[in-house]
């Protein structure tokens, strides 16, 4: 049958049997004393009372002092059997009524010592029976009756022990099943909690039963979601701003469906949500009550960035295509005119030079756009994100020497203002150089007369960079939009100069990569100043 497990339940049953057995047998002894029950071994009221009170007292002690020590349990079992043996010798003899009570000792022995304990208890009773037959010289009929009574109690004991064993086995299997279920649940919970997407499980009515940590992050809450309706948990709107009833969608869902047009949060800055609904199919019985669905799995994903990138990409492609179309068409037309003039041998030097110059200007425009797009691509992909220690003074002189010839060509003053002990900054050399280069080339381009100044000063632990010019300036309305991609002011003086509208947009991207922001101060017809700051390295 296997070994009985000494859990708290088994020990409690053993203590209860140890208390109940002497009480029941004492009541039987009283009936014997009153000649209301058979008992040919009754030795008198005093021995009976001493034996009964001693046994009951021992039963109370073992009941109120639980233990799981097997040696102590064995000693208690031996004492109980000793009391029972004395009870046979001094009170009841081998009457069937008493022997039925001995079945409780069988059970107690089995609970404490499993099958060996049960066999020992049966053997003890059989030996007592044989000793009693021999001591009292019982006749053959009486002896057979006693042996049959003992055999009957053994059969009762076997039945009781078998039932106890089967129930113990059922409890063990139930516990194992619960443990397996708990392990599977914990495993599933661990997997779900480590998913980056918000996952919820609901019943067929849309009431939340299970959710993961990502769900709380998405909803920005620490409140429990169990028992709440999915409409309350996920307040979603469609593209028209109308509230979406997810419960109704669940009822109509018969297969996995995905909707990436939903929004959550404020109207001005909504979070774009992709929602996946999947019905859970269950057993036949569950299908009858849930109309074929025993609940739903809901996956909510924040696709705000993805949608924004898609929209930006589509807009970018559209604008770039439009911006490229004009210079390419102009260049193609100019080159066609030159080709036509050559074919007709009507080449005029002035027209030829003019067409060549205009074509060259359009090619330069295309080259500038390609350079801006290349810089933007590098920034987006993080190609030059690695930082290094940059000598600020050395970088300033490098830029000054690079753009001094162009400023002289435009008859502009190019000044370099530097404080002392500028030190070093830790940043991407490529990003920092291209950001300052962007400001300087813009200043030279939009300044007809006057000066352009590259100013670098250190203020405490911060290095302040600024490029000032005395150019055409930027109106207040344009200042709000100059960092948008492909934006160009409607000012005719801006339109006179070739530009892609990408320069300052790229500059804003580079500034974010450097961990700073661009400050712009400008006044129409008085010039502009673009500035930013970086933390200096500790000396």
N, C-alpha and C positions, 0 to 999 in steps of 0.2 A: 504493500500500500504506500510505501514511501515514508518519509520522516515528517512528523507533525512539526509545523513551524511555530515557535514560541513567540508569537506576536502578542500585542496587548490584549486582543480579543480572546485568544486561547488561554492566556494566563488568568484573565477575569473569569472565564467559564470554569477553569480548574478551581479557583478560590471559591466560587459559588457552589460547586459540587461538594467541595470539602466542608462547607458550612451546612449545606442542605442534608447531606447523608446522615450525620449523627442526630440531627433534629428529627428526621423521618423515623430512624430506627429507635429513637427514644420513645416516640409516640407508640410505635409498635410494642416496645417493651412494657409500656404502661398497660396496653391491652392484654399482654401476657400475664402481668401481675394481677390484673382483675379477672383472669380466667376467661377473657373474651377472645383470646387468640391462642393457638397452640404454641407451646414452648416447654418441652420436656427437660430442658437444661436449666430452668430458672433456679438460681442459687439463693434467692432472697432479695428483699427490697433494698437493703443497705448496699450490697455489692452492685446492684443494678443502678442505684442513684449515683454512687461514686464513679462508676464507669461512664454513665451518661453525662454527668456534669463535667468530668474530665475531658471526654471526647468533644462535647459542645464547646467547652472553653478553648480547646486546641483549635477547633474549627474557626472560632471567632478571631483568635490570634493570627492565624494564617490568612484570614480574609482581610484584616485591617493592616497587615504588613506584607504587601506584595513584593515579590522578588522574581528575578529571572535567572538567578544562579542555579545551574542544573544540580549541583551537589546538594544545595539546600532543598531544592524541590524533591530530590530523591529521598532525603531524610524525612521530609514531611509525608511523602508517599508511604514510606516504611512504617511511620508512626500510625497513619490512618489504617493500614492493613493490620497492625498489631491491635488497635482498638477493635477492629471488626472481628478479629480472631477471638479476642476475649469476650466479645458480645455473643459469639456463637457458643463458646464454652460455658458462659455464666447466665445467658438469658434465653436465646431463641432456639439453639440447636440448628439443625439443617432443615428448618421449615421453608416451604416454597416462598412464603411472603418475605422472609428476611433475605433469602437468596436473590430475590428480585432486586432488593436494595444493593446487593453486592455488585450489580451491574453498573452502579454509579462509580464504584471503585475501578471497574474495568475502564470506564471512560476516562477517569482521572489518570490512571496509569498510562493510557494511550496518549492523552494530551501532553503529559510530561515526558514520557520516554518512548512514544510511538509504539510500534509493533512489539519490540522486546518488553516494554512495560506491560502491555496487554497480556502477553504470554506468561510473564512472571506472575501477574495477578491471578490468571486462570490456574496456573500450576499451584499457587499458594492455596487457593480454594479446594482444589482436588486433593492435595496432601492433607489438608485439615479434615476433609471428608473421610479419607482412608483412616486417618488417626482416630477419628471419632468412632468409626465402625469397629475398629479393633479394640478401642478402650472400653466401649460400652457393650461389646459382644452382641451387636445387633444381628437379628436373624436375616436369612437370605432375602425375604420380601422387603423388610425394612431397609436393608442395605441397598437393594435394587432401587427402591423409591428415592433414597437419598442421592444415589448416583444419577438417577434420571432428573432429579431436581437440579443437581449441579450442571448436568448437560443442558437443561433448559435455560439456566442463567447464562451459560456460555453462548448458546445460540442468540439469546437476547443481547448479550454484550457484543457479539460479532455484528449483529444488525445495527446496534447503536454506534459502534466504531466505524462501520462502513458508511453510515449516513454522515457521521462527523467528517470522515475522510473525504467523501464526495463534496460536502459543503466547503471544506477547506480547499479542495482542489478548485472548485468553482470560484471561490474568493481569490485564490492565487491567479487564476486565469483572468479574472476580472481586473485585478490589479495590474497584471502584465499588459492587458489590453489598454487600460487607462494610461499606463506609462508609455506604451507605444504611441497612443494617440497624442499624449502630451509632447512626446519627442517630435512627432510629425508636425504638430501645431507650432512648436517652437522653431523647428527647421523652416517651416513655411513662413512664420513670422519674421525670422531672421533674413530670409531671402527677400521678402516683400519690403522690409525696413531698409534694406541696402539698395533698393532700386532708387534711381534718381527721379523717376516719375512718380507723381501722386497716384496711389492705388487705393480704391475703396471697394468693399464687397457689401452688397445690400441683399435683403430678402426680396421676394417677388413683389412686395408693396413699395419698394424703394427706401426702406429703412436701413440705415447704415449699421453694419454688424462688425466690420473689420476695416482698419485703415492703417497706413504706414506713416513714418515720420516725415517723409517728403510731402505728404498731404498737409500736415500741420505747417510745414514751411511754406507751401504754396499759398495757403489761406492766411498765413501770418497769425496764427493763434496757438494757444496752449490749452484751449478748452477741449473737453472730451466730446467726441462726435457720435459715440454709441447711442443708438436709439433715436437719432435725429433723422428727419426726412431729407432725402438727397437735395430737394429744392432749397431747403434751408442751408444746407452745408455748402452747396455750389450755386450761388446766385448769379446766373449767367444771362447775358443778353445776346441777341442776334445782331446782324449787321445793321439793322434798322433801329436798334436800340430797344427792341421789345423783349420783355422777360421770357426766358425759355422754360417751359414746364418739362423738366427732365423725367419726372415720374411718368407722364404720358408717353414720352419717347421710349421709355423702358418697356411699357406695355405693348408698344407696336414693334419692338425689336425682336426679330426672329433669327438674326445672324449678326456677325460682327459689323458694326458701323462706325465710321470715323467722320467727324465734323471739325474742321479747323477754322471755322468762320466765327467762332464765339468770342465774346469779350466779357471781362470781369473787372470791376473796380470803377474808378471815376470815368466820367464821359470824356473829360479833356485828355486824360492819359490812361487809357484802359490797358489791361493786361490781355494779350491775345492768347486764347486757350484752344488747344486741340483735344477734343474729347473722343475717347474710344469706348463704345458700349458693347459688351459681350454677354449674352445670356448663358447661365449655367444650367446644363441639362442634368437631370437626376434620375432616380429610379422610377419605376412605373407608379408606385404609390404616391410619390411626391409629385409626379406629373399630373395626377388626377386632381390634387388640391391646388396646384400652382399653374394649371393650364399649360403643362409642358415645360415650365421654367421654374427652377428652384432658387432663383436669385440672379444677380448680375454682378459682373466685374466691370468697374468703371476706372479708366485710366485718364488722368488729366495732365496735360503737358503744357508748360509755358513756352509758347512759340513766338513771343513778342519779338525777340531778337532775330529769329529766323525770318519772320514775316517782314520785319523792317529791312533786313538785308536783301530779301527778294525784291521788295518794292524799290529799294535804293538801286539794286542792280538793274532792274528794268528801266528805272528813270535814267540811270547813268548811261546805259547802252543807248537809250533813245536820244539823250542830249548829246552824247559824244558823236553819234551818227549824224545828228543835225549840224553840230559844230564842224565836223570834218568835211561835210558835204560842200560847204561854201568855199573854203580855200582850195579844195581839190578841183572844184568846178572852175574857179577863177584861174588856177594854174594851168588846167587843161585848155581853157580858152586862150590864154596868152600864148602858150606853146603852139597851139593850132594856128594862131595868127602869124607867128614867126615862121612856121612851116609853110603856110600859104604864101607869105611874102617871098620866101626863098624859092618856091616852085614857080612863081610868076616873075621872078627876077625883078621884083619891085621893092627890094629891101632899102629902107630909109634908115639912116643911122640913128636919128633921134627916136623914131618909133621903136626901132630894135632895142635900143638901150632902155627905153621906158618900159617896154614889155618884159625885158630880162630883169630889170630892177623890181618890177611888180611881182613877177614870178618868184624871184628870190625872196622877196618879203613874205609871200605866202608860204614858201618852203620853210622859212625861219619860224613862221607862226606854227606850222605843223610840228617842227622840231621842238618848239617850246612846249606844245601840248603833250608831245610824246615824253619829254623830260618830266613834265609835271605828273603825268600818269605813271611813269616809272617810279618817281619818288613816292607817289601815293601808294603804289603797289608794294613797294618795299616796306613802307610804314605799316600797311595793313597786315602783311605777312610776317612782320617782325624780323626781317632779314638782318637788320643792323641794330638789334636790341642790346647787344653786348656793350657794356660800359667800360670806360677807361678813365684814368686820371688825365685831365686836359689842362695844360698851362694856358690860362685865360689870356695873358698878355701876348704870348706867342700866337694864339689863334687870332687875336685882334690885329696884330701886324700882318699876318698872312692875308686876312681879308682886305686890309687897307691896301697892301701892295697889289692885290689881285684886281681891285676895282678903281685904283687911282688913274690908270691910263684911260679908262672909259669916261670917268668924270671930267678929265682934262679935255677929252675929245668933245664932250658936250658943253665945255666951257663952264663947268660948275666947280665950286670948291668942295673938296671931300676932306672933312676934318676927322681926326681921331682924338677923342677925349678919354683919357684913362687915369684912374686913380693909382696910387702907389700900393704895392703889396696886394695885388689882386688874388694871388694864390692859384689854387686849382679847383676844378669842379669834377665830379665823377658823373659822367654821362656818355651817351653815344656820340662819338665825334662826328659821324656822318649826319645825324639828325640835327645837332647843334649848328654845324657849319651850314647846312642847307637852310635852316630856319633863318639865320642871320643873313645869308646870301639872298634869300627871298625878299627880306625887308630892304636890303640895300638896292637890289635891282629894281624893285618897285619905286623906291625913292628917286633913283636916277631917271626912271622912265617918266614919272609924272611931275618932275621939277624942271621947268623951262629955264629958270635963272635963280641964282642964289646959291644955296649950299645944301649938302647932305652931311650929317654928322653921325658917326658911330661912337656911342658913349657907353663906357663900361666903368662902373664904380662898385666898390665893396662897402657894404653897410653891415658891420658886425659879422655875422656868420652867413650872410646872403650876398651873392654877386648879382648886381642889377644891370641888365643889358637893355639898350635903347637905340633906335635908329630914328633920327629926326630929319625932317626936310622942310624946305620953304616952298613946296610945290602947290598944286591946285587945291589940296585939301579934300575933305570928304564931308558931304552934308550929313546932318543928324539922321535923316531918314535912311540914307545909304549906309550909315555906320552900323545899323541894326542887321544889315544883310550882307555885308562885304565878305563874311566868312562862309557864306553858302556857296556850294559848288556851282560853277558856271554863271555866277551872278556878276554882272557888269553894270556900272552906273549908267544912267541915261544922259549924264553930263557929256556934251559934245566933245569936250577936251579929253575925256576918257576914251571916247569912241575913236578919236584921232590916232591913238596909239594902239598898236596891235596887242591883244591880250586874250588869254584863253578863259579867264574867269575861274581858273583853278588855283592860282597862286596862293591866295590867302586861305582857301579851303585846305590846301595841302599844309600850309603853315600851322593852322589850328590842329591838324592831325599830328604834326611833328611835336607841337607844344605838349599835347596830351601824352605822347610817347615819352617826353622828357619829364613828365610829372609836374608841369607848370601850366599857366594860362597866359593869354596875350591880353595886354591892356592897350586900348586905343584912345588917344586924344587927338582931336582934329578940329580944325575950323576952316570953313570954305575960304579959299584964296589966301590962307595964311600957313598952310602946311599941315603935316601930320606927324605923330610920334607913335611908333609901335614899340612896346617894351614887354619884358618878362624877367623873372628872377629865378635863380637856381641856388641851392644850398652849396656853400663853399666847403671844401674838405678841411678837416681840422689840421692846423699847422703842426 
